[in-house]
Amino acid sequence: MIITIRMTHSICIHRSAYANRYLGLVFGKFFFHYTPNFFSQK
C-alpha cells in the first residue's frame, strides 16, 4: 500500500513537471512572438 502510494506520488510529480515545462515552452513562444509587436505599436 505504501509503495503504491509512493509510486503514484512520484508519477504525479513527474507529470506535473512535464506539464509545467510544456506550458512554459508554449507560453514563452507566445510571449516572445507577440511582445515585440506590442511594443513596436506603441
PDB file of N, CA, C, O and CB in Angstrom:
ATOM      1  N   MET A   1       0.839  -1.197   0.000  1.00  0.00           N
ATOM      2  CA  MET A   1       0.000   0.000   0.000  1.00  0.00           C
ATOM      3  C   MET A   1       0.883   1.260   0.000  1.00  0.00           C
ATOM      4  O   MET A   1       0.658   2.178  -0.789  1.00  0.00           O
ATOM      5  CB  MET A   1      -0.954  -0.001   1.232  1.00  0.00           C
ATOM      6  N   ILE A   2       1.875   1.298   0.878  1.00  0.00           N
ATOM      7  CA  ILE A   2       2.736   2.481   0.954  1.00  0.00           C
ATOM      8  C   ILE A   2       3.558   2.613  -0.327  1.00  0.00           C
ATOM      9  O   ILE A   2       3.777   3.721  -0.818  1.00  0.00           O
ATOM     10  CB  ILE A   2       3.669   2.402   2.190  1.00  0.00           C
ATOM     11  N   ILE A   3       4.012   1.479  -0.866  1.00  0.00           N
ATOM     12  CA  ILE A   3       4.816   1.527  -2.099  1.00  0.00           C
ATOM     13  C   ILE A   3       3.958   2.048  -3.255  1.00  0.00           C
ATOM     14  O   ILE A   3       4.427   2.838  -4.075  1.00  0.00           O
ATOM     15  CB  ILE A   3       5.395   0.114  -2.443  1.00  0.00           C
ATOM     16  N   THR A   4       2.705   1.604  -3.315  1.00  0.00           N
ATOM     17  CA  THR A   4       1.817   2.060  -4.397  1.00  0.00           C
ATOM     18  C   THR A   4       1.590   3.563  -4.306  1.00  0.00           C
ATOM     19  O   THR A   4       1.623   4.265  -5.316  1.00  0.00           O
ATOM     20  CB  THR A   4       0.464   1.317  -4.344  1.00  0.00           C
ATOM     21  N   ILE A   5       1.359   4.055  -3.087  1.00  0.00           N
ATOM     22  CA  ILE A   5       1.134   5.494  -2.904  1.00  0.00           C
ATOM     23  C   ILE A   5       2.389   6.268  -3.301  1.00  0.00           C
ATOM     24  O   ILE A   5       2.304   7.324  -3.929  1.00  0.00           O
ATOM     25  CB  ILE A   5       0.743   5.811  -1.433  1.00  0.00           C
ATOM     26  N   ARG A   6       3.552   5.734  -2.930  1.00  0.00           N
ATOM     27  CA  ARG A   6       4.801   6.432  -3.236  1.00  0.00           C
ATOM     28  C   ARG A   6       5.024   6.466  -4.752  1.00  0.00           C
ATOM     29  O   ARG A   6       5.449   7.490  -5.286  1.00  0.00           O
ATOM     30  CB  ARG A   6       6.001   5.746  -2.523  1.00  0.00           C
ATOM     31  N   MET A   7       4.747   5.378  -5.442  1.00  0.00           N
ATOM     32  CA  MET A   7       4.906   5.352  -6.895  1.00  0.00           C
ATOM     33  C   MET A   7       3.947   6.319  -7.562  1.00  0.00           C
ATOM     34  O   MET A   7       4.329   7.056  -8.470  1.00  0.00           O
ATOM     35  CB  MET A   7       4.686   3.939  -7.436  1.00  0.00           C
ATOM     36  N   THR A   8       2.703   6.317  -7.111  1.00  0.00           N
ATOM     37  CA  THR A   8       1.718   7.226  -7.697  1.00  0.00           C
ATOM     38  C   THR A   8       2.121   8.671  -7.446  1.00  0.00           C
ATOM     39  O   THR A   8       1.949   9.528  -8.313  1.00  0.00           O
ATOM     40  CB  THR A   8       0.315   6.954  -7.123  1.00  0.00           C
ATOM     41  N   HIS A   9       2.655   8.943  -6.261  1.00  0.00           N
ATOM     42  CA  HIS A   9       3.069  10.308  -5.916  1.00  0.00           C
ATOM     43  C   HIS A   9       4.192  10.766  -6.842  1.00  0.00           C
ATOM     44  O   HIS A   9       4.172  11.892  -7.340  1.00  0.00           O
ATOM     45  CB  HIS A   9       3.526  10.386  -4.438  1.00  0.00           C
ATOM     46  N   SER A  10       5.180   9.882  -7.073  1.00  0.00           N
ATOM     47  CA  SER A  10       6.307  10.266  -7.930  1.00  0.00           C
ATOM     48  C   SER A  10       5.836  10.435  -9.371  1.00  0.00           C
ATOM     49  O   SER A  10       6.331  11.308 -10.083  1.00  0.00           O
ATOM     50  CB  SER A  10       7.439   9.211  -7.854  1.00  0.00           C
ATOM     51  N   ILE A  11       4.888   9.613  -9.806  1.00  0.00           N
ATOM     52  CA  ILE A  11       4.365   9.750 -11.177  1.00  0.00           C
ATOM     53  C   ILE A  11       3.621  11.078 -11.308  1.00  0.00           C
ATOM     54  O   ILE A  11       3.751  11.757 -12.327  1.00  0.00           O
ATOM     55  CB  ILE A  11       3.419   8.555 -11.539  1.00  0.00           C
ATOM     56  N   CYS A  12       2.853  11.453 -10.303  1.00  0.00           N
ATOM     57  CA  CYS A  12       2.131  12.727 -10.350  1.00  0.00           C
ATOM     58  C   CYS A  12       3.113  13.898 -10.415  1.00  0.00           C
ATOM     59  O   CYS A  12       2.898  14.849 -11.167  1.00  0.00           O
ATOM     60  CB  CYS A  12       1.208  12.871  -9.120  1.00  0.00           C
ATOM     61  N   ILE A  13       4.180  13.828  -9.634  1.00  0.00           N
ATOM     62  CA  ILE A  13       5.175  14.905  -9.647  1.00  0.00           C
ATOM     63  C   ILE A  13       5.848  14.963 -11.015  1.00  0.00           C
ATOM     64  O   ILE A  13       6.104  16.047 -11.539  1.00  0.00           O
ATOM     65  CB  ILE A  13       6.234  14.697  -8.527  1.00  0.00           C
ATOM     66  N   HIS A  14       6.135  13.795 -11.592  1.00  0.00           N
ATOM     67  CA  HIS A  14       6.797  13.772 -12.900  1.00  0.00           C
ATOM     68  C   HIS A  14       5.880  14.362 -13.965  1.00  0.00           C
ATOM     69  O   HIS A  14       6.329  15.140 -14.807  1.00  0.00           O
ATOM     70  CB  HIS A  14       7.205  12.330 -13.282  1.00  0.00           C
ATOM     71  N   ARG A  15       4.613  14.002 -13.935  1.00  0.00           N
ATOM     72  CA  ARG A  15       3.667  14.550 -14.913  1.00  0.00           C
ATOM     73  C   ARG A  15       3.508  16.044 -14.725  1.00  0.00           C
ATOM     74  O   ARG A  15       3.430  16.790 -15.701  1.00  0.00           O
ATOM     75  CB  ARG A  15       2.303  13.859 -14.797  1.00  0.00           C
ATOM     76  N   SER A  16       3.462  16.483 -13.490  1.00  0.00           N
ATOM     77  CA  SER A  16       3.299  17.910 -13.217  1.00  0.00           C
ATOM     78  C   SER A  16       4.499  18.694 -13.733  1.00  0.00           C
ATOM     79  O   SER A  16       4.337  19.766 -14.315  1.00  0.00           O
ATOM     80  CB  SER A  16       3.110  18.154 -11.710  1.00  0.00           C
ATOM     81  N   ALA A  17       5.703  18.165 -13.522  1.00  0.00           N
ATOM     82  CA  ALA A  17       6.907  18.859 -14.000  1.00  0.00           C
ATOM     83  C   ALA A  17       6.907  18.903 -15.527  1.00  0.00           C
ATOM     84  O   ALA A  17       7.280  19.916 -16.119  1.00  0.00           O
ATOM     85  CB  ALA A  17       8.195  18.159 -13.478  1.00  0.00           C
ATOM     86  N   TYR A  18       6.488  17.805 -16.165  1.00  0.00           N
ATOM     87  CA  TYR A  18       6.463  17.770 -17.630  1.00  0.00           C
ATOM     88  C   TYR A  18       5.423  18.751 -18.156  1.00  0.00           C
ATOM     89  O   TYR A  18       5.664  19.443 -19.145  1.00  0.00           O
ATOM     90  CB  TYR A  18       6.163  16.340 -18.142  1.00  0.00           C
ATOM     91  N   ALA A  19       4.272  18.813 -17.501  1.00  0.00           N
ATOM     92  CA  ALA A  19       3.218  19.735 -17.937  1.00  0.00           C
ATOM     93  C   ALA A  19       3.663  21.181 -17.744  1.00  0.00           C
ATOM     94  O   ALA A  19       3.388  22.033 -18.589  1.00  0.00           O
ATOM     95  CB  ALA A  19       1.908  19.471 -17.164  1.00  0.00           C
ATOM     96  N   ASN A  20       4.344  21.461 -16.641  1.00  0.00           N
ATOM     97  CA  ASN A  20       4.820  22.826 -16.389  1.00  0.00           C
ATOM     98  C   ASN A  20       5.856  23.234 -17.435  1.00  0.00           C
ATOM     99  O   ASN A  20       5.859  24.374 -17.899  1.00  0.00           O
ATOM    100  CB  ASN A  20       5.421  22.938 -14.971  1.00  0.00           C
ATOM    101  N   ARG A  21       6.738  22.296 -17.805  1.00  0.00           N
ATOM    102  CA  ARG A  21       7.752  22.616 -18.809  1.00  0.00           C
ATOM    103  C   ARG A  21       7.085  22.845 -20.161  1.00  0.00           C
ATOM    104  O   ARG A  21       7.486  23.739 -20.906  1.00  0.00           O
ATOM    105  CB  ARG A  21       8.807  21.487 -18.909  1.00  0.00           C
ATOM    106  N   TYR A  22       6.068  22.041 -20.484  1.00  0.00           N
ATOM    107  CA  TYR A  22       5.375  22.202 -21.765  1.00  0.00           C
ATOM    108  C   TYR A  22       4.623  23.525 -21.806  1.00  0.00           C
ATOM    109  O   TYR A  22       4.657  24.234 -22.812  1.00  0.00           O
ATOM    110  CB  TYR A  22       4.405  21.032 -22.007  1.00  0.00           C
ATOM    111  N   LEU A  23       3.937  23.860 -20.700  1.00  0.00           N
ATOM    112  CA  LEU A  23       3.194  25.122 -20.658  1.00  0.00           C
ATOM    113  C   LEU A  23       4.153  26.306 -20.701  1.00  0.00           C
ATOM    114  O   LEU A  23       3.865  27.322 -21.334  1.00  0.00           O
ATOM    115  CB  LEU A  23       2.314  25.195 -19.391  1.00  0.00           C
ATOM    116  N   GLY A  24       5.288  26.174 -20.030  1.00  0.00           N
ATOM    117  CA  GLY A  24       6.286  27.248 -20.055  1.00  0.00           C
ATOM    118  C   GLY A  24       6.824  27.460 -21.470  1.00  0.00           C
ATOM    119  O   GLY A  24       7.054  28.592 -21.896  1.00  0.00           O
ATOM    120  N   LEU A  25       7.019  26.353 -22.191  1.00  0.00           N
ATOM    121  CA  LEU A  25       7.521  26.459 -23.565  1.00  0.00           C
ATOM    122  C   LEU A  25       6.487  27.143 -24.454  1.00  0.00           C
ATOM    123  O   LEU A  25       6.827  28.030 -25.236  1.00  0.00           O
ATOM    124  CB  LEU A  25       7.874  25.062 -24.130  1.00  0.00           C
ATOM    125  N   VAL A  26       5.225  26.732 -24.335  1.00  0.00           N
ATOM    126  CA  VAL A  26       4.164  27.322 -25.165  1.00  0.00           C
ATOM    127  C   VAL A  26       3.969  28.790 -24.804  1.00  0.00           C
ATOM    128  O   VAL A  26       3.832  29.638 -25.685  1.00  0.00           O
ATOM    129  CB  VAL A  26       2.834  26.546 -24.991  1.00  0.00           C
ATOM    130  N   PHE A  27       3.956  29.090 -23.498  1.00  0.00           N
ATOM    131  CA  PHE A  27       3.755  30.474 -23.074  1.00  0.00           C
ATOM    132  C   PHE A  27       4.933  31.353 -23.487  1.00  0.00           C
ATOM    133  O   PHE A  27       4.751  32.502 -23.888  1.00  0.00           O
ATOM    134  CB  PHE A  27       3.555  30.542 -21.557  1.00  0.00           C
ATOM    135  N   GLY A  28       6.148  30.799 -23.383  1.00  0.00           N
ATOM    136  CA  GLY A  28       7.333  31.561 -23.792  1.00  0.00           C
ATOM    137  C   GLY A  28       7.297  31.868 -25.282  1.00  0.00           C
ATOM    138  O   GLY A  28       7.641  32.972 -25.705  1.00  0.00           O
ATOM    139  N   LYS A  29       6.876  30.882 -26.080  1.00  0.00           N
ATOM    140  CA  LYS A  29       6.802  31.093 -27.525  1.00  0.00           C
ATOM    141  C   LYS A  29       5.753  32.155 -27.842  1.00  0.00           C
ATOM    142  O   LYS A  29       5.980  33.036 -28.671  1.00  0.00           O
ATOM    143  CB  LYS A  29       6.471  29.769 -28.259  1.00  0.00           C
ATOM    144  N   PHE A  30       4.604  32.065 -27.176  1.00  0.00           N
ATOM    145  CA  PHE A  30       3.531  33.039 -27.378  1.00  0.00           C
ATOM    146  C   PHE A  30       3.975  34.430 -26.931  1.00  0.00           C
ATOM    147  O   PHE A  30       3.726  35.423 -27.615  1.00  0.00           O
ATOM    148  CB  PHE A  30       2.265  32.613 -26.612  1.00  0.00           C
ATOM    149  N   PHE A  31       4.642  34.489 -25.764  1.00  0.00           N
ATOM    150  CA  PHE A  31       5.053  35.776 -25.198  1.00  0.00           C
ATOM    151  C   PHE A  31       6.089  36.456 -26.087  1.00  0.00           C
ATOM    152  O   PHE A  31       5.960  37.641 -26.392  1.00  0.00           O
ATOM    153  CB  PHE A  31       5.617  35.585 -23.781  1.00  0.00           C
ATOM    154  N   PHE A  32       7.110  35.720 -26.501  1.00  0.00           N
ATOM    155  CA  PHE A  32       8.185  36.322 -27.296  1.00  0.00           C
ATOM    156  C   PHE A  32       7.743  36.600 -28.717  1.00  0.00           C
ATOM    157  O   PHE A  32       8.381  37.383 -29.421  1.00  0.00           O
ATOM    158  CB  PHE A  32       9.404  35.420 -27.307  1.00  0.00           C
ATOM    159  N   HIS A  33       6.647  35.961 -29.158  1.00  0.00           N
ATOM    160  CA  HIS A  33       6.174  36.212 -30.520  1.00  0.00           C
ATOM    161  C   HIS A  33       5.322  37.480 -30.573  1.00  0.00           C
ATOM    162  O   HIS A  33       5.357  38.221 -31.556  1.00  0.00           O
ATOM    163  CB  HIS A  33       5.367  35.006 -31.040  1.00  0.00           C
ATOM    164  N   TYR A  34       4.552  37.723 -29.499  1.00  0.00           N
ATOM    165  CA  TYR A  34       3.617  38.854 -29.540  1.00  0.00           C
ATOM    166  C   TYR A  34       4.124  40.097 -28.833  1.00  0.00           C
ATOM    167  O   TYR A  34       3.643  41.197 -29.108  1.00  0.00           O
ATOM    168  CB  TYR A  34       2.316  38.450 -28.935  1.00  0.00           C
ATOM    169  N   THR A  35       5.091  39.951 -27.921  1.00  0.00           N
ATOM    170  CA  THR A  35       5.555  41.128 -27.192  1.00  0.00           C
ATOM    171  C   THR A  35       6.264  42.145 -28.087  1.00  0.00           C
ATOM    172  O   THR A  35       5.995  43.337 -27.935  1.00  0.00           O
ATOM    173  CB  THR A  35       6.481  40.702 -26.082  1.00  0.00           C
ATOM    174  N   PRO A  36       7.154  41.760 -29.013  1.00  0.00           N
ATOM    175  CA  PRO A  36       7.798  42.772 -29.866  1.00  0.00           C
ATOM    176  C   PRO A  36       6.786  43.546 -30.700  1.00  0.00           C
ATOM    177  O   PRO A  36       6.942  44.751 -30.899  1.00  0.00           O
ATOM    178  CB  PRO A  36       8.818  42.113 -30.787  1.00  0.00           C
ATOM    179  N   ASN A  37       5.748  42.867 -31.192  1.00  0.00           N
ATOM    180  CA  ASN A  37       4.717  43.575 -31.957  1.00  0.00           C
ATOM    181  C   ASN A  37       3.968  44.562 -31.060  1.00  0.00           C
ATOM    182  O   ASN A  37       3.621  45.665 -31.482  1.00  0.00           O
ATOM    183  CB  ASN A  37       3.726  42.570 -32.593  1.00  0.00           C
ATOM    184  N   PHE A  38       3.725  44.142 -29.812  1.00  0.00           N
ATOM    185  CA  PHE A  38       3.001  45.001 -28.882  1.00  0.00           C
ATOM    186  C   PHE A  38       3.816  46.253 -28.563  1.00  0.00           C
ATOM    187  O   PHE A  38       3.259  47.347 -28.472  1.00  0.00           O
ATOM    188  CB  PHE A  38       2.668  44.236 -27.591  1.00  0.00           C
ATOM    189  N   PHE A  39       5.132  46.100 -28.394  1.00  0.00           N
ATOM    190  CA  PHE A  39       5.965  47.261 -28.066  1.00  0.00           C
ATOM    191  C   PHE A  39       6.210  48.123 -29.296  1.00  0.00           C
ATOM    192  O   PHE A  39       6.368  49.337 -29.171  1.00  0.00           O
ATOM    193  CB  PHE A  39       7.302  46.812 -27.467  1.00  0.00           C
ATOM    194  N   SER A  40       6.244  47.526 -30.474  1.00  0.00           N
ATOM    195  CA  SER A  40       6.510  48.319 -31.672  1.00  0.00           C
ATOM    196  C   SER A  40       5.285  49.156 -32.055  1.00  0.00           C
ATOM    197  O   SER A  40       5.414  50.152 -32.766  1.00  0.00           O
ATOM    198  CB  SER A  40       6.915  47.403 -32.841  1.00  0.00           C
ATOM    199  N   GLN A  41       4.095  48.754 -31.583  1.00  0.00           N
ATOM    200  CA  GLN A  41       2.898  49.542 -31.892  1.00  0.00           C
ATOM    201  C   GLN A  41       2.858  50.827 -31.071  1.00  0.00           C
ATOM    202  O   GLN A  41       2.311  51.835 -31.518  1.00  0.00           O
ATOM    203  CB  GLN A  41       1.633  48.716 -31.634  1.00  0.00           C
ATOM    204  N   LYS A  42       3.440  50.791 -29.862  1.00  0.00           N
ATOM    205  CA  LYS A  42       3.369  51.985 -29.011  1.00  0.00           C
ATOM    206  C   LYS A  42       4.397  53.036 -29.395  1.00  0.00           C
ATOM    207  O   LYS A  42       4.461  54.095 -28.771  1.00  0.00           O
ATOM    208  CB  LYS A  42       3.561  51.600 -27.560  1.00  0.00           C
TER     209      LYS A  42
END
